[in-house]
């Protein structure tokens, strides 16, 4: 990982929650870093491909990123405040495997995000 990529991942870690590439870019700029927006996007996309960050899509399609501390998991997200909880989905995992087998697919990946309103909102 080069110096700019380390700075992007550091900014994401400091954010501590899901953040957009634009938010991270602005944070880096405010702290005096000269990392470009294209570098931020490339770093986040690479980290997502390596499963080191979680990616969440908003209703308008914007990608939000957060450092991934665990293996494969799903999210329960508050549509109001953005609170996010990592949840297990063993039933989803079994269903995905069965659907793939029944239809002759292999190496299937899936994304499950659950949206609702948290108890605070």
Secondary structure, DSSP 8 states (H G I E B T S, - for coil): --HHHHHHHHHHHHH-S-EEHHHHHHHHHHTT----HHHHHHHHHHHHHTTSEEEEE-TT--EEEEE--SSS-EEEEETTT--EEEE--HHHHHHHHHHHHHTT--S-----EEEE--TT-
